[in-house]
Amino acid sequence: MILLDFLRALGQLGDRAFLLVLAKALALTVALLVALWIGAGWAIALLPDWSVELPLIGPASFGLAAAGIAWLAVLAASALLMFPVAAIFIGFFLEEIAGAVERRHYPHLPPVRPQPLIETLVDALQFFGVMVAANLLALVIYPFSGPFAPLVFWAVNGFLLGREYFQMVALRRLPPDQARALRRRHFATIFTAGTLMALPLSVPLVNLIVPVLGVATFTHLFHRLSRGAPG
């Protein structure tokens, strides 16, 4: 059933609403990363050029080496930040994606409930705490996982993606306590769906459509799981 939810989301990937959200999120992501590179270039230009005379080698410029290392760090940070930044921006357009799914597949539904700002902030802070704790645990496990490191990566990100996407989608229709209860009741299913979303994360560029597919998949998953939920 989870695979069916994913295939239904994949089948709607060409929807105009999906493409618009993806274009807006990518444009904002690229703009932020360009700003990062400009800021990094300005900061690196301020690095002093330390030159020393080394025996048998001659003059050596440590400023040039530091600049090279700094640019490599910026390049690595850009690659690592591309997905999470895109995911954050796509989260801003959650309603557009979930709304498009519901208009096509669940046209009988009533309007979504209004979400107070404080509710959104509390949920975001809770997720941030869970994300920090999960990643700290992963950092402890990674050195000892050896060839199983990819499995740890998928498990941690599967847990995080499943929790966040299901919670965001559920809060459109349910109060926080009911959304949390439904998430806990179906933890294994949500974790499995999140892991399915986490599998493409290691594939560059492909991982950028994961947030869109994630919101759409979990919209289908929520409606399937909540058929017997209160409200």
C-alpha positions as CSV (number, residue, x, y, z in Angstrom):
1,M,0.0,0.0,0.0
2,I,2.9,2.4,0.7
3,L,4.3,1.7,-2.7
4,L,0.9,2.5,-4.2
5,D,0.9,5.9,-2.3
6,F,4.3,6.6,-3.7
7,L,3.3,5.6,-7.3
8,R,0.2,7.8,-7.1
9,A,2.4,10.7,-6.0
10,L,4.9,10.0,-8.8
11,G,2.1,9.9,-11.3
12,Q,1.2,13.5,-10.4
13,L,4.7,14.8,-10.6
14,G,3.9,16.6,-13.9
15,D,1.0,18.5,-12.2
16,R,1.4,22.2,-12.7
17,A,1.1,22.9,-9.0
18,F,3.9,20.4,-8.3
19,L,6.2,21.9,-11.0
20,L,5.6,25.4,-9.8
21,V,6.5,24.5,-6.2
22,L,9.6,22.7,-7.4
23,A,10.6,25.7,-9.5
24,K,10.1,28.2,-6.7
25,A,11.9,26.1,-4.1
26,L,14.9,25.5,-6.5
27,A,15.0,29.2,-7.3
28,L,15.1,30.1,-3.6
29,T,17.7,27.4,-2.9
30,V,20.0,28.5,-5.7
31,A,19.6,32.1,-4.6
32,L,20.6,31.2,-1.1
33,L,23.6,29.2,-2.2
34,V,24.8,31.9,-4.6
35,A,24.6,34.3,-1.6
36,L,26.6,31.8,0.4
37,W,29.3,31.7,-2.3
38,I,29.4,35.5,-2.6
39,G,29.7,35.8,1.2
40,A,32.4,33.0,1.3
41,G,34.4,34.8,-1.5
42,W,34.3,38.0,0.4
43,A,35.4,36.3,3.7
44,I,38.2,34.3,1.9
45,A,39.5,37.5,0.3
46,L,40.1,38.9,3.8
47,L,42.4,36.0,4.7
48,P,46.0,37.2,5.2
49,D,48.6,35.7,2.9
50,W,51.1,34.0,5.3
51,S,54.3,33.2,3.5
52,V,57.3,31.5,5.2
53,E,60.6,30.2,4.0
54,L,60.8,26.4,4.4
55,P,64.2,24.6,4.4
56,L,64.9,22.8,1.1
57,I,61.5,24.0,-0.3
58,G,61.7,27.8,-0.4
59,P,58.8,30.2,0.1
60,A,55.4,28.7,0.9
61,S,52.1,30.5,0.9
62,F,49.8,29.3,3.7
63,G,47.2,31.9,2.7
64,L,46.7,30.3,-0.7
65,A,46.4,26.8,0.9
66,A,43.9,28.2,3.5
67,A,41.8,29.7,0.7
68,G,41.8,26.4,-1.3
69,I,40.7,24.5,1.8
70,A,38.0,27.1,2.5
71,W,36.7,26.9,-1.1
72,L,36.5,23.1,-0.8
73,A,34.6,23.4,2.4
74,V,32.1,25.8,0.8
75,L,31.7,23.4,-2.1
76,A,31.1,20.5,0.2
77,A,28.6,22.6,2.3
78,S,26.8,23.6,-0.9
79,A,26.3,20.0,-1.9
80,L,25.3,18.9,1.6
81,L,22.9,21.8,2.1
82,M,21.1,21.6,-1.3
83,F,18.6,19.0,-0.1
84,P,17.8,20.3,3.4
85,V,17.4,23.9,2.2
86,A,15.2,22.8,-0.7
87,A,13.1,20.7,1.7
88,I,12.7,23.7,4.0
89,F,11.5,25.9,1.1
90,I,9.2,23.3,-0.2
91,G,7.7,23.1,3.3
92,F,6.6,26.7,2.9
93,F,4.5,25.5,-0.1
94,L,3.1,22.4,1.6
95,E,-0.5,23.5,1.1
96,E,-0.1,23.9,-2.7
97,I,1.2,20.3,-3.0
98,A,-1.3,18.7,-0.6
99,G,-4.1,20.8,-2.0
100,A,-3.3,19.6,-5.5
101,V,-3.3,15.9,-4.4
102,E,-6.7,16.4,-2.6
103,R,-8.3,18.2,-5.5
104,R,-7.5,15.3,-7.8
105,H,-7.9,12.3,-5.5
106,Y,-10.1,13.5,-2.6
107,P,-12.5,16.2,-4.0
108,H,-15.2,15.5,-1.4
109,L,-13.1,16.7,1.5
110,P,-14.1,19.8,3.5
111,P,-11.7,22.8,3.8
112,V,-8.6,22.3,5.9
113,R,-8.7,23.6,9.4
114,P,-6.9,26.9,10.3
115,Q,-3.5,26.4,12.0
116,P,-2.5,29.0,14.7
117,L,1.0,30.3,14.3
118,I,2.0,29.2,17.8
119,E,1.0,25.6,16.9
120,T,3.2,25.7,13.8
121,L,6.1,27.1,15.8
122,V,5.8,24.5,18.6
123,D,5.7,21.7,16.1
124,A,8.8,23.1,14.3
125,L,10.7,23.4,17.6
126,Q,9.8,19.8,18.6
127,F,10.9,18.5,15.2
128,F,14.2,20.5,15.5
129,G,14.8,18.8,18.9
130,V,14.1,15.3,17.5
131,M,16.3,16.0,14.4
132,V,19.3,17.2,16.6
133,A,18.9,14.1,18.9
134,A,18.7,11.7,16.0
135,N,21.7,13.1,14.2
136,L,23.8,13.1,17.4
137,L,22.9,9.5,17.9
138,A,23.8,8.8,14.3
139,L,27.2,10.5,14.7
140,V,27.9,8.1,17.6
141,I,26.9,5.1,15.6
142,Y,28.5,5.9,12.2
143,P,32.1,5.2,13.3
144,F,31.1,1.7,14.4
145,S,28.7,0.9,11.6
146,G,31.3,0.1,8.9
147,P,29.6,-1.3,5.7
148,F,26.2,-0.7,7.4
149,A,26.7,3.1,7.4
150,P,24.2,3.6,4.5
151,L,21.6,1.6,6.4
152,V,22.1,3.9,9.4
153,F,21.8,7.0,7.1
154,W,18.6,5.7,5.6
155,A,17.1,4.7,8.9
156,V,17.8,8.1,10.6
157,N,16.6,10.1,7.6
158,G,13.6,7.7,7.1
159,F,12.6,8.3,10.7
160,L,13.0,12.1,10.4
161,L,11.3,12.4,7.0
162,G,8.4,10.1,8.0
163,R,7.8,12.0,11.2
164,E,8.0,15.5,9.7
165,Y,6.0,14.9,6.5
166,F,3.2,13.0,8.2
167,Q,3.0,15.5,11.0
168,M,2.8,18.5,8.6
169,V,0.1,16.8,6.4
170,A,-1.9,15.5,9.4
171,L,-2.0,19.0,11.1
172,R,-3.9,20.3,8.1
173,R,-6.9,18.1,9.1
174,L,-6.4,17.1,12.7
175,P,-5.6,18.9,16.0
176,P,-2.1,18.3,17.3
177,D,-3.0,15.7,19.9
178,Q,-4.9,13.6,17.3
179,A,-2.2,14.0,14.7
180,R,0.5,12.8,17.2
181,A,-1.7,9.9,18.3
182,L,-2.3,8.8,14.7
183,R,1.5,9.1,14.0
184,R,2.4,6.9,17.0
185,R,-0.3,4.4,16.3
186,H,1.1,3.8,12.8
187,F,4.8,4.4,13.6
188,A,6.1,1.3,11.6
189,T,4.1,2.3,8.4
190,I,5.2,5.9,8.6
191,F,8.8,4.9,9.3
192,T,8.8,2.6,6.3
193,A,7.4,5.3,4.0
194,G,10.0,7.8,5.3
195,T,12.7,5.3,4.5
196,L,11.4,4.9,1.0
197,M,11.7,8.7,0.7
198,A,15.2,8.6,2.1
199,L,16.6,6.1,-0.4
200,P,17.1,8.6,-3.3
201,L,18.8,11.2,-0.9
202,S,22.2,9.9,-1.9
203,V,21.5,10.5,-5.6
204,P,22.4,14.1,-6.6
205,L,19.7,16.2,-8.3
206,V,17.2,13.3,-7.9
207,N,17.1,14.1,-4.2
208,L,15.7,17.6,-5.0
209,I,12.3,16.1,-5.9
210,V,12.1,14.1,-2.7
211,P,10.4,16.8,-0.7
212,V,7.6,17.2,-3.3
213,L,7.1,13.5,-3.6
214,G,7.3,13.2,0.2
215,V,4.4,15.7,0.8
216,A,2.3,14.0,-1.9
217,T,3.0,10.5,-0.7
218,F,2.2,11.3,2.9
219,T,-1.0,13.1,1.9
220,H,-2.2,9.8,0.4
221,L,-0.8,7.9,3.4
222,F,-2.6,10.2,5.9
223,H,-6.0,9.8,4.2
224,R,-5.6,6.0,4.1
225,L,-4.6,5.8,7.7
226,S,-7.0,8.3,9.1
227,R,-10.2,6.8,7.7
228,G,-10.9,5.4,11.2
229,A,-9.5,8.3,13.1
230,P,-11.7,10.7,15.2
231,G,-12.8,13.8,13.3
